[in-house]
């Protein structure tokens, strides 16, 4: 899992890329929030997208 936090036009974003074979969507969001020490209500947008695992061509993105 990789994540980054950024501010754009006054909105705070966390972007997370994760391996869906190791973590589910909720786990990666919880881990990213804990890594930055923020609560969900402090953010405007969280983007979570599955990474490309071997043989996985999934480009779907979840927005929370």
C-alpha positions, -999 to 999 in steps of 0.1 A, spaced: 0 0 0 12 35 -8 -5 67 1 0 104 -1 -18 134 14 -22 167 -4 -41 199 -4 -56 213 -36 -77 244 -37 -82 243 1 -94 207 0 -74 179 17 -71 147 -1 -56 113 7 -48 90 -23 -42 53 -16 -30 26 -39 -33 -9 -25 -30 -46 -34 -66 -60 -33 -53 -95 -27 -38 -84 6 -61 -56 19 -97 -48 14 -109 -12 6 -119 -4 42 -86 -17 56 -65 4 33 -85 36 41 -82 29 78 -44 24 75 -39 56 55 -59 76 80 -39 62 108 -6 68 90 -13 105 87 -30 108 121 -62 122 108 -99 114 112 -122 109 82 -142 141 90 -110 162 87 -107 153 50 -126 164 19 -118 134 -3 -102 99 0 -93 81 -32 -86 44 -31 -76 24 -61 -64 -12 -65 -29 -15 -77 -19 -38 -105 -12 -72 -91 2 -99 -113 -26 -106 -138 -49 -80 -124 -59 -53 -148 -84 -37 -125 -85 1 -129 -115 8 -107 -113 36 -82 -133 39 -50 -141 73 -36 -151 76 0 
